[in-house]
Amino acid sequence: MSAKDYPATPDGRYFVAKGRMWRKTNPALDDTARRAAVKALMQARRAVGQADSEDATRAARDKVDAAKRTLGERGPVWWDDGAPDEGGKHPKNTSYAQWWAGLDDAAQARGLG
């Protein structure tokens, strides 16, 4: 399932997958920076799978983290209205609970599956 199939919050900050809120990429990133970060992320994820030692695994995971921070998916939030990061929570336990409850069953199922 592609990210576009998951329900996304009306403000564009999160999508819901596996019953959890996941922060979306910072929309203010220019296309060149975003593409470079996505490429670095994919390379780092491959390196995690190919790592042959704990040190190599740790180094690869650090690169995954760095790329996700560049994309705005981790670290400081990319919005500036003071709203907290609610990533990792079930949407019913966030300020998005009313939005979540208003989704039809099919949309909620895509977010839970």
N, C-alpha and C positions, 0 to 999 in steps of 0.2 A: 504494500500500500504506500503510495507516495504521500508526502507531507500535505499536499493540496487536498487529499481525501479526508484528513483529520479535521474535526471541528476547530475553528480558530476564534478566539475571543474578538468581540466587536472592535476593540482598540488595536488589534493586530499585534499584541505583545506576546501572546501564547497560542499554542495549539495543544490539543488534548490527545494523548496516545497512551494506551495501557493504563487508563484511569488516572493519569497524572498530567499536570500542566508542565509544558516544556517551553522555555523561552525561545522566541523566534529570533532570527538574524536581524541585526540592526538595519532598518531600511535606509538609514542615512549613509551607509557605506557606499562608496562609489563602486561601480561594476568591476573595475580593475582590482581594487583591494579585496572585494568579496570573492572574486574568482581565485585570486592568489591564496586567500585563506582557506577556501574550500579545497583547493589542490593540496595545500599543506596538511589539512585535516585528513584527506583520503590517504595520503602518503603515510602519515603517522598511524592511522588505523591499520594499514597494511603492515607496518613495522611492528605493531603490537602482536599481530598474529604470527609474524615470522621471528619474533624474538626467541633467542635460545638461552637466555639467562635472566635472572631476576634484574640485574643491572640494565640489560637491554630493554626489558619490559618496562621498567621504571622510566627510562629515558624516552621511550616511545610514548608512554602515557603522558609524560610531561609535555611532549610536543602536541598531543591531542588537546590537552588542556590549554596550551598557548593558542592554538588555532581557534578553539571555541571561544576563548576570551577576545581574540581579535574580531570574531564574528559578532560578539555581544551576547552570546548564548550563555556565558558564565561571567563571573566577576561583577563589577559595578553595572547597575542597570543602565540601559541606553536612553531611557526616557527621563525627562527633567521636571515632572510634576510632583515629585516626592512620594509617589506610590511605591510601596514595598515590593520586593521580589517575592512572588507567590509560587515560583516554580517548584516542582516536586510534590505539590499537594494535589489531592483530589479536588476538582473544581467545586464540589458542594461545600468544601471547607474553606472557601476563599471569598473574596469580594465579588467573584463571578458566579456565585451560587444561583442567583436569580436567572442569569443568562443560561446557565447549565440546565436548570429546571425547565426552562422554556423551549429547549431543543426537542425536536421530535425523537421518537424511539430509535429511528435509523441513525440519526446523527450521533446520539449518545452511544449507540452500539459501536460505531466507527471509533469513537474516542475511548471506549473501554476495551476493544479487541486488540 
